[in-house]
């Protein structure tokens, strides 16, 4: 890594720059960046899904959030990069302490939003520091072995899975644009484009996305900027006459023309590269800052998508049931480690109908590795799952009809009273959220505390959100919905899918997380003075009752757990037999109500 830093610094000197910003983001603000866009990982070694590095001619800093603190310490040389907290420490403060009047900081305008740049620029302006957009990213020039862009073909996402034709989606959103006196909307988010066009691909690891940009006009017609080699005749026919295909590289020049004559163009400034905003303005267009018009429509799944999600979760639960039976039967051999467990689970998922790929890198954490929130096992860290420990398994899959994500914490050998106490508190929080009934006008921020109370009662907490949105054969992390202290971006609406995943992590010892996915549904109890919503749990994998301290739970909580396990037996038992069915019956046996 040091040689890479030296090469970058020489490149900065050649450009008369005193510093350069390196975000995790790619040109589309993807969570999982395509291989050619993994500049932050290439330079620093940090492979987490959120982060920012800044490099000066003689120093460096890496900003990561609470999920990745331990991971970053393991992956990144502290002599090259000072580690700071992404949301607490300010990059502008670090820059002001090292740079002065007239110093220029470079940034790639395709990798940052305008808001990000303006915030930093305003904060450092008083000291005379200047932010400068660079036409060509200096890392790309020195990354000699940089992977080429994907050539994987796009494929249709048919009506049997999408539930609505693309032309109807485009007409509906186009009519909204016209009603707002907007000429067009610029879309750079790959999941929005995939949803709107009813296409999928494999350009991004774990997410079935196609690299491209889209201009949607207010008449419902669209221009799709994509590598044309990826678009087969079948896909062209699927898209229809209302979608024109143009080269990926022609996007910015088309954006400039889009706004000619002062036309009003919708741009989501929170998610769109600064270069795109500048292109609209350079062409004479008026930028109208509105949310991506696909975000909320995509988040509120239709009945076909919801039924697909339910069906995908049943198949996924069958694979998980087979895995957990295998795990229990073989754990005493001492031969199972984090990687072999991951491989076995993938093998069992691949046997399920409509399986496409994992939905993220499986988090297979034995003992202390489970305390690293977004841990990824590798040859250097791989650990045997043996002795007395907790094993945390967070995994999911992409099926053609739905996306899954679940976490289970499994007892291996003997467990301690403290571990059972913490597990039970996490379970109590999980149940409290699963059972929540809440006014229709509320966001996830109003519910987050429900999942934390049992931990707060003894002065404990966890440093991640409680729930994230999930797509429909799209991203495993989807906005705008979330359940977190900052989750005010959207009210929770029927059809949204969210995770329910409280946890507890004791650094150096163990991690605990229990995660299911839930659908937001309207409540129809008849005695409500105002519209209310509830959650429908759609994950059906047993929770390890060996870790439950029943004396800490209320009778209502125990009843919820017993009913949940009854539902699992009902849904999954028809697909298991022999030892696997025997395991399921044991794993879902009722615990006594006290």
Phi, psi and omega per residue, in radians:
X1 nan -0.547 -3.096
X2 -1.097 -0.706 3.129
X3 -1.111 -0.603 3.114
X4 -1.166 -0.704 3.094
X5 -1.105 -0.745 3.133
X6 -1.070 -0.740 3.135
X7 -1.133 -0.702 3.116
X8 -1.128 -0.741 -3.119
X9 -1.131 -0.647 3.091
X10 -1.139 -0.680 3.095
X11 -1.096 -0.677 3.114
X12 -1.130 -0.737 3.112
X13 -1.048 -0.733 -3.135
X14 -1.087 -0.453 -3.120
X15 -1.748 0.088 -3.107
X16 1.056 0.596 3.069
X17 -1.794 2.496 3.133
X18 -1.737 -0.171 3.134
X19 -2.859 2.863 3.108
X20 -2.566 2.468 3.131
X21 -1.689 2.322 3.131
X22 -2.207 1.719 3.127
X23 -1.486 2.886 2.992
X24 -1.201 -0.450 -2.956
X25 -1.109 2.687 2.957
X26 -1.860 -2.941 -3.092
X27 -1.206 -0.178 -3.110
X28 -2.060 0.111 -3.113
X29 1.024 0.674 3.096
X30 -1.287 2.544 3.022
X31 -1.192 -0.825 3.089
X32 -1.735 1.852 -3.024
X33 -1.373 2.446 3.036
X34 -1.035 2.710 -3.049
X35 -0.916 -0.765 -3.114
X36 -1.182 -0.233 -3.082
X37 -1.811 0.115 -3.088
X38 -1.472 1.025 -3.071
X39 -1.220 -0.685 -3.131
X40 -1.113 -0.777 3.121
X41 -1.120 -0.733 -3.137
X42 -1.063 -0.710 -3.060
X43 -1.403 -0.684 -2.980
X44 -1.890 -0.439 -3.012
X45 1.626 -0.149 -3.119
X46 -1.414 2.181 -3.047
X47 -1.935 0.208 3.124
X48 -1.189 2.962 -3.025
X49 -1.617 0.119 3.082
X50 -2.668 2.318 3.131
X51 3.008 2.920 3.122
X52 -2.627 2.303 3.031
X53 -1.997 2.628 2.998
X54 -2.320 2.335 -3.092
X55 -2.162 2.228 2.974
X56 -1.823 -3.032 -3.122
X57 -1.258 -0.209 -3.128
X58 -2.505 0.154 -3.122
X59 -2.674 2.939 3.104
X60 -2.660 2.658 3.092
X61 -2.434 2.536 3.087
X62 -2.170 2.201 3.141
X63 -1.862 2.146 3.092
X64 -2.344 2.736 3.115
X65 -1.567 3.141 -3.002
X66 -1.046 -0.433 3.129
X67 -1.141 -0.460 -2.922
X68 -2.050 0.196 -3.071
X69 -1.015 -0.884 -3.119
X70 -1.197 -0.700 -3.137
X71 -1.062 -0.779 -3.119
X72 -1.110 -0.659 3.115
X73 -1.097 -0.604 -3.132
X74 -1.343 -0.591 -2.991
X75 -1.637 -0.407 -2.935
X76 -2.010 2.374 3.096
X77 -1.231 1.967 -3.123
X78 -1.148 -0.305 3.081
X79 -1.300 -0.402 3.124
X80 -1.691 -0.556 -3.074
X81 -2.334 2.089 2.964
X82 -1.226 2.295 -3.110
X83 -1.636 2.243 -3.124
X84 -2.296 2.918 -3.088
X85 -1.608 2.258 -2.977
X86 -1.040 -0.719 -3.022
X87 -1.782 -0.138 -3.119
X88 -1.839 -0.747 3.122
X89 -1.604 2.474 -3.053
X90 -1.780 2.206 3.133
X91 -1.092 -0.549 -3.140
X92 -1.149 -0.586 3.082
X93 -1.135 -0.752 3.135
X94 -1.096 -0.736 3.138
X95 -1.155 -0.736 -3.135
X96 -1.083 -0.543 -3.104
X97 -1.337 -0.201 -3.044
X98 -2.134 -0.302 -3.099
X99 -2.126 2.902 -3.085
X100 -2.473 -2.853 -3.004
X101 -0.993 2.202 3.089
X102 1.534 -0.181 3.128
X103 -1.218 2.427 -3.093
X104 -1.926 2.328 3.095
X105 -1.887 2.178 -3.140
X106 -1.565 2.631 3.041
X107 -2.627 2.664 3.093
X108 -1.581 1.987 -3.035
X109 -1.230 -0.146 3.044
X110 -1.515 -0.131 -3.072
X111 -1.949 -0.055 -3.129
X112 -2.265 2.576 2.982
X113 -1.395 2.816 3.120
X114 -1.094 -0.670 -3.127
X115 -1.074 -0.705 3.108
X116 -1.056 -0.800 -3.091
X117 -1.217 -0.746 -3.129
X118 -1.107 -0.646 3.130
X119 -1.079 -0.819 -3.139
X120 -1.196 -0.774 -3.094
X121 -1.051 -0.722 3.139
X122 -1.132 -0.683 -3.071
X123 -1.241 -0.533 -3.083
X124 -1.718 -0.107 -3.053
X125 -1.077 -0.593 -3.087
X126 -1.105 -0.437 3.135
X127 -1.689 0.121 3.072
X128 1.437 0.159 3.117
X129 -1.397 2.460 -3.045
X130 -2.142 2.368 3.023
X131 -1.647 2.337 -3.048
X132 -2.215 2.189 3.050
X133 -1.303 2.312 3.126
X134 -1.824 2.436 -3.097
X135 -1.247 -0.614 -3.139
X136 -2.235 2.246 -3.096
X137 -1.149 2.172 -3.098
X138 -1.118 -0.451 3.106
X139 -1.168 -0.678 -3.140
X140 -1.060 -0.556 -3.105
X141 -1.287 -0.493 -3.090
X142 -1.803 -0.150 3.126
X143 -1.498 1.434 -2.984
X144 -1.194 -0.547 -3.115
X145 -1.704 0.379 -3.106
X146 -0.999 2.262 -3.110
X147 -1.131 2.589 3.084
X148 -1.311 2.802 3.078
X149 -1.076 2.635 3.136
X150 -1.093 2.512 3.033
X151 -1.975 0.266 -3.087
X152 -1.148 2.413 -3.079
X153 -1.272 2.601 2.971
X154 -1.344 2.802 3.080
X155 -2.536 2.679 -3.109
X156 -1.196 2.575 2.957
X157 -1.885 1.716 -2.896
X158 -1.229 2.928 -3.081
X159 -1.043 -0.542 -3.125
X160 -1.105 -0.349 3.097
X161 -1.884 -0.602 -3.067
X162 -1.442 -0.586 3.119
X163 1.371 -0.082 3.112
X164 -2.715 2.394 -3.138
X165 -1.246 2.587 3.139
X166 -1.024 -0.739 -3.077
X167 -1.120 -0.528 3.084
X168 -1.260 -0.697 3.073
X169 -1.075 -0.810 -3.099
X170 -1.145 -0.672 3.123
X171 -1.140 -0.726 -3.114
X172 -1.128 -0.822 -3.124
X173 -1.258 -0.643 3.081
X174 -1.057 -0.684 3.106
X175 -1.110 -0.643 3.085
X176 -1.136 -0.687 3.090
X177 -1.082 -0.818 -3.128
X178 -1.068 -0.703 3.141
X179 -1.113 -0.481 3.117
X180 -1.643 0.243 3.141
X181 1.011 0.703 3.116
X182 -1.942 2.357 -3.111
X183 -1.327 -0.678 -3.040
X184 -2.848 2.936 3.021
X185 -2.151 2.405 3.080
X186 -1.697 2.140 -3.140
X187 -2.007 2.148 3.076
X188 -2.048 -0.206 3.120
X189 -1.325 2.156 -3.029
X190 -1.164 -0.603 3.136
X191 -1.216 -0.625 3.078
X192 -1.112 -0.750 -3.131
X193 -1.145 -0.773 3.132
X194 -1.062 -0.748 3.139
X195 -1.143 -0.788 -3.056
X196 -1.166 -0.681 -3.089
X197 -1.596 -0.102 -3.070
X198 0.962 0.866 3.026
X199 -2.263 2.786 3.074
X200 -2.418 2.949 -3.134
X201 -2.801 -2.828 3.136
X202 -2.531 0.732 3.119
X203 -1.443 -0.319 -3.104
X204 -2.137 2.241 -3.115
X205 -1.010 2.320 3.061
X206 1.337 -0.299 -3.132
X207 -2.080 2.246 -3.042
X208 -1.394 1.197 -2.981
X209 -2.048 2.731 3.097
X210 -2.008 2.236 3.100
X211 -1.171 2.146 -3.129
X212 -3.111 2.996 3.047
X213 -2.218 2.808 -3.126
X214 -2.485 2.411 2.920
X215 -1.963 2.033 3.130
X216 -1.792 2.067 3.127
X217 -1.474 2.823 -3.058
X218 -1.280 -0.069 3.029
X219 -1.637 0.101 3.118
X220 1.547 -0.092 3.087
X221 -1.520 2.714 -3.023
X222 -2.451 2.739 2.999
X223 -2.070 2.158 -3.070
X224 -1.886 2.045 -3.125
X225 -1.711 1.977 -2.961
X226 -2.731 2.754 2.991
X227 -1.092 1.969 -3.001
X228 -1.139 -0.349 3.096
X229 -1.159 -0.330 -3.125
X230 -1.453 -0.219 -2.990
X231 -1.792 1.816 3.130
X232 -1.351 2.970 3.063
X233 -1.064 -0.620 3.113
X234 -1.069 -0.761 -3.133
X235 -1.205 -0.682 3.098
X236 -1.050 -0.755 3.106
X237 -1.120 -0.691 3.131
X238 -1.099 -0.716 -3.124
X239 -1.247 -0.614 3.087
X240 1.440 3.124 -3.047
X241 -1.218 -0.301 -3.105
X242 -1.390 -0.023 3.139
X243 -2.196 2.014 3.056
X244 -1.579 2.478 3.135
X245 -1.795 2.240 3.062
X246 -2.336 2.820 -3.083
X247 -1.106 2.491 3.134
X248 -0.950 -0.688 -3.068
X249 -1.274 -0.166 -3.110
X250 -1.593 0.062 -2.975
X251 -1.102 -0.947 -3.021
X252 -1.105 -0.657 3.110
X253 -1.157 -0.606 3.094
X254 -1.205 -0.630 3.115
X255 -1.090 -0.707 3.111
X256 -1.042 -0.735 -3.138
X257 -1.248 -0.459 -3.037
X258 -1.036 -0.633 -3.041
X259 -1.707 0.167 -3.098
X260 -0.946 2.480 3.113
X261 1.398 0.296 3.098
X262 1.354 0.377 -3.137
X263 -1.100 2.533 -3.134
X264 -1.512 2.140 -3.050
X265 -2.108 2.188 3.102
X266 -1.311 2.228 3.069
X267 -2.411 2.230 3.074
X268 -1.465 1.726 -3.033
X269 -1.133 -0.374 -3.119
X270 -1.269 -0.406 -3.006
X271 -2.210 0.026 -3.042
X272 -1.841 2.366 3.120
X273 -0.992 2.534 -3.136
X274 -1.024 -0.582 -3.127
X275 -1.111 -0.566 3.141
X276 -1.228 -0.747 3.104
X277 -1.061 -0.767 3.137
X278 -1.102 -0.609 -3.132
X279 -1.173 -0.703 3.082
X280 -1.038 -0.820 -3.099
X281 -1.178 -0.663 3.141
X282 -1.117 -0.498 3.116
X283 -1.499 0.014 3.119
X284 1.618 0.117 -3.133
X285 -1.433 2.770 3.059
X286 -1.734 2.083 3.126
X287 -1.391 2.139 3.086
X288 -1.938 1.974 -3.062
X289 -1.390 1.871 3.053
X290 -2.373 2.782 3.052
X291 -1.054 2.549 2.987
X292 -0.817 2.117 -3.025
X293 -1.194 -0.182 3.112
X294 -1.553 -0.339 -2.953
X295 -1.004 -0.971 -3.068
X296 -1.244 -0.696 3.127
X297 -1.087 -0.684 3.126
X298 -1.212 -0.638 -3.098
X299 -1.227 -0.582 -3.130
X300 -1.578 1.585 -3.036
X301 -1.143 2.566 3.040
X302 -1.441 3.073 -3.041
X303 -1.106 -0.594 3.106
X304 -1.140 -0.764 3.125
X305 -1.151 -0.685 3.135
X306 -1.175 -0.738 3.085
X307 -1.112 -0.645 3.075
X308 -1.108 -0.724 3.111
X309 -1.090 -0.755 3.124
X310 -1.075 -0.770 -3.125
X311 -1.154 -0.716 3.126
X312 -1.096 -0.649 -3.133
X313 -1.216 -0.548 3.070
X314 -1.157 -0.824 3.119
X315 -1.091 -0.684 3.122
X316 -1.131 -0.657 3.123
X317 -1.160 -0.590 3.073
X318 -1.087 -0.811 3.110
X319 -1.072 -0.743 3.137
X320 -1.162 -0.676 3.107
X321 -1.086 -0.777 3.091
X322 -1.073 -0.715 3.129
X323 -1.106 -0.847 -3.084
X324 -1.136 -0.586 3.042
X325 -1.136 -0.820 3.084
X326 -1.015 -0.763 -3.118
X327 -1.063 -0.861 -3.118
X328 -1.099 -0.644 -3.087
X329 -1.295 -0.435 -3.009
X330 -2.004 -0.093 -3.027
X331 -1.118 -0.536 -3.107
X332 -1.210 -0.236 3.132
X333 -1.210 -0.373 -3.091
X334 1.305 0.167 -3.062
X335 -1.791 -0.095 3.139
X336 -1.515 2.256 3.017
X337 -2.176 -3.115 -3.058
X338 -1.045 -0.708 -3.078
X339 -1.328 -0.693 3.117
X340 -1.161 -0.607 3.078
X341 -1.128 -0.751 3.108
X342 -1.058 -0.775 -3.127
X343 -1.130 -0.704 -3.141
X344 -1.122 -0.766 -3.138
X345 -1.109 -0.722 3.099
X346 -1.076 -0.737 3.118
X347 -1.016 -0.745 -3.120
X348 -1.247 -0.626 3.088
X349 -1.179 -0.666 -3.124
X350 -1.085 -0.339 3.121
X351 -1.408 -0.171 -3.084
X352 -1.492 2.522 3.105
X353 -1.023 2.507 3.036
X354 1.173 0.236 3.063
X355 -1.172 2.431 3.115
X356 -2.049 -0.862 -3.089
X357 -3.020 2.933 2.930
X358 -1.094 2.659 3.120
X359 -1.598 -0.123 3.021
X360 -3.008 2.962 3.072
X361 -1.154 2.153 -3.112
X362 -1.045 2.333 3.039
X363 -1.658 1.819 -3.090
X364 -2.032 1.629 -2.961
X365 -2.050 1.951 3.115
X366 -1.629 2.291 3.081
X367 1.004 -2.167 -3.068
X368 -1.111 -0.479 3.124
X369 -1.128 -0.453 3.100
X370 -1.201 -0.270 3.118
X371 -1.415 -0.162 3.083
X372 -1.558 1.927 -2.872
X373 -0.989 -0.793 3.128
X374 -1.995 0.874 -3.123
X375 -1.149 2.515 3.028
X376 -2.290 2.002 -3.092
X377 -1.219 2.499 3.071
X378 -2.539 3.087 -3.120
X379 -0.967 -0.562 -3.099
X380 -1.361 -0.492 -3.048
X381 -1.936 -0.135 -3.067
X382 -0.939 2.329 -3.043
X383 -2.254 2.464 3.045
X384 -1.180 2.483 3.096
X385 -1.726 1.620 -3.028
X386 -2.732 2.946 -3.124
X387 1.334 -2.508 3.131
X388 -1.926 1.987 -3.098
X389 -2.896 2.978 2.933
X390 -1.791 2.472 3.106
X391 -2.080 2.119 -3.112
X392 -1.830 2.165 -3.122
X393 -2.188 1.910 3.127
X394 -2.007 2.028 -3.032
X395 -2.639 2.959 3.104
X396 -2.972 3.029 -3.078
X397 -2.498 2.693 2.978
X398 -1.738 2.069 2.993
X399 -1.944 2.730 -3.117
X400 -1.038 -0.403 -3.114
X401 -1.940 0.112 3.128
X402 3.040 2.863 -3.120
X403 -2.067 2.322 -3.126
X404 -2.031 2.736 3.117
X405 -2.818 2.095 3.125
X406 -2.606 2.716 3.077
X407 -2.304 2.366 3.005
X408 -2.266 2.467 3.040
X409 -1.870 2.212 -2.960
X410 -2.076 2.328 3.081
X411 -1.349 2.279 3.042
X412 -2.115 2.055 -3.074
X413 1.220 -2.559 -3.120
X414 -1.470 2.531 3.080
X415 -2.030 2.782 -3.101
X416 -1.626 2.835 3.082
X417 -1.048 -0.686 3.125
X418 -1.099 -0.773 -3.141
X419 -1.076 -0.719 3.122
X420 -1.193 -0.641 3.083
X421 -1.082 -0.846 -3.108
X422 -1.160 -0.700 3.114
X423 -1.071 -0.757 -3.110
X424 -1.149 -0.652 3.095
X425 -1.150 -0.691 3.073
X426 -1.118 -0.735 3.122
X427 -1.105 -0.717 3.118
X428 -1.058 -0.709 3.097
X429 -1.151 -0.704 3.110
X430 -1.063 -0.792 -3.122
X431 -1.159 -0.710 -3.137
X432 -1.032 -0.717 3.126
X433 -1.264 -0.724 -3.135
X434 -1.063 -0.558 -3.097
X435 -1.604 0.000 -3.013
X436 -1.076 2.422 2.918
X437 -2.104 2.232 -2.950
X438 -2.535 2.679 -3.138
X439 -1.054 2.549 -3.060
X440 -1.087 -0.322 -3.087
X441 -1.555 0.080 -3.013
X442 -1.605 2.649 3.059
X443 -1.808 3.061 3.126
X444 -1.126 -0.411 3.118
X445 -1.104 -0.492 3.139
X446 -1.314 -0.299 -3.045
X447 -1.841 -0.267 -3.005
X448 -0.963 -0.690 -3.077
X449 -1.142 -0.438 3.131
X450 -1.005 -0.675 -3.085
X451 -1.380 -0.233 -3.054
X452 -1.827 -0.265 -2.957
X453 -0.967 -0.805 -3.079
X454 -1.109 -0.525 3.044
X455 -1.345 -0.752 3.112
X456 -1.017 -0.551 -3.096
X457 -1.002 -0.462 3.129
X458 -2.088 0.409 3.023
X459 1.361 0.488 -3.138
X460 -2.050 2.883 -3.140
X461 -2.885 -3.092 3.041
X462 -2.426 2.619 -2.987
X463 -1.743 0.821 3.007
X464 -2.621 2.901 3.099
X465 -1.156 2.821 -3.133
X466 -1.515 -0.453 -3.109
X467 -2.753 2.533 3.091
X468 -2.213 2.740 3.048
X469 -1.239 2.742 3.135
X470 -2.335 2.420 -3.085
X471 -1.482 3.131 3.101
X472 -1.875 1.680 -2.945
X473 0.858 0.870 3.093
X474 -2.514 -2.541 -3.071
X475 -1.158 2.452 3.080
X476 -1.291 -0.302 2.994
X477 -2.083 2.076 -3.024
X478 -2.369 2.392 3.016
X479 -1.768 3.082 0.147
X480 -1.569 -0.082 -3.049
X481 -1.320 2.532 3.022
X482 -2.835 2.908 3.011
X483 -2.152 1.774 -3.099
X484 -2.870 2.955 -3.123
X485 -1.144 -0.375 3.118
X486 -1.840 0.192 -3.016
X487 -1.429 0.939 3.129
X488 -1.637 0.002 -2.985
X489 -1.115 -0.492 -3.092
X490 -2.647 2.491 2.971
X491 -1.244 2.667 3.138
X492 -1.423 2.155 -3.018
X493 -2.159 2.657 -3.139
X494 -0.933 2.420 -3.132
X495 1.680 -0.271 3.079
X496 -1.254 2.513 3.039
X497 -1.963 2.276 3.136
X498 -2.357 2.743 3.014
X499 -1.552 2.757 3.065
X500 -2.253 1.738 -2.953
X501 -2.493 1.111 2.993
X502 -1.150 2.787 -3.129
X503 -2.741 3.094 3.010
X504 -2.623 2.426 -3.038
X505 -2.363 2.133 3.083
X506 -1.892 1.831 -3.015
X507 -0.951 2.323 3.111
X508 1.438 -0.052 -3.086
X509 -2.249 -1.038 -3.070
X510 -2.858 2.852 3.036
X511 -2.296 2.602 3.127
X512 -2.332 2.291 2.990
X513 -2.657 2.453 3.054
X514 -2.193 2.060 -3.043
X515 -2.284 2.203 2.948
X516 -2.166 2.827 2.967
X517 -1.763 2.589 -3.071
X518 -2.369 2.600 3.010
X519 -1.816 2.351 3.006
X520 -1.331 2.236 3.125
X521 -2.281 2.648 3.021
X522 -1.201 2.448 3.105
X523 -1.567 2.378 -3.110
X524 -2.280 1.096 -3.122
X525 -1.610 -0.203 3.006
X526 1.483 -0.273 -3.096
X527 -1.973 0.402 -3.065
X528 -1.748 2.353 -3.112
X529 -1.389 -0.319 3.126
X530 -2.474 2.784 -3.128
X531 -1.034 2.349 -3.122
X532 -2.227 2.756 3.109
X533 -2.162 2.722 3.064
X534 -2.371 3.055 3.087
X535 -1.966 2.498 2.983
X536 -1.952 2.014 3.110
X537 -1.308 2.315 -3.093
X538 -2.115 0.057 3.038
X539 -1.620 2.346 -3.031
X540 -2.290 1.186 3.122
X541 -2.232 2.292 -3.068
X542 -1.000 2.535 3.007
X543 -1.639 2.365 -3.021
X544 -1.211 1.762 -3.084
X545 -1.282 -0.187 3.051
X546 -1.137 -0.344 -3.130
X547 -1.709 0.052 -3.082
X548 -1.617 2.219 2.970
X549 -1.653 1.694 -3.038
X550 -1.086 -0.442 -3.131
X551 -1.202 -0.309 3.121
X552 -1.552 -0.147 -3.022
X553 -1.820 2.599 3.061
X554 -1.367 2.868 3.106
X555 -1.092 -0.612 3.124
X556 -1.144 -0.686 3.120
X557 -1.169 -0.723 3.112
X558 -1.148 -0.686 3.099
X559 -1.074 -0.743 3.100
X560 -1.020 -0.801 -3.106
X561 -1.129 -0.735 3.133
X562 -1.145 -0.724 3.104
X563 -1.134 -0.714 3.114
X564 -1.037 -0.774 3.133
X565 -1.211 -0.559 3.022
X566 -1.071 -0.748 3.132
X567 -1.101 -0.681 3.123
X568 -1.089 -0.821 3.130
X569 -1.031 -0.750 -3.108
X570 -1.104 -0.707 -3.044
X571 -1.455 -0.571 -2.952
X572 -1.780 -0.513 -3.051
X573 -1.014 -0.564 3.117
X574 -1.080 -0.295 -3.064
X575 -1.831 0.041 3.131
X576 -2.110 2.729 3.092
X577 -2.660 2.917 3.079
X578 1.050 -2.338 -3.083
X579 -1.068 -0.581 -3.138
X580 -1.199 -0.675 3.089
X581 -1.208 -0.702 3.082
X582 -1.039 -0.732 3.112
X583 -1.070 -0.789 -3.105
X584 -1.050 -0.727 -3.141
X585 -1.099 -0.736 3.111
X586 -1.151 -0.766 -3.039
X587 -1.203 -0.388 -3.101
X588 -1.916 0.263 3.134
X589 -1.106 2.400 -3.095
X590 -1.137 2.526 2.984
X591 -1.764 2.696 -2.991
X592 -1.235 2.364 3.044
X593 -1.375 2.212 -3.108
X594 -1.811 nan nan
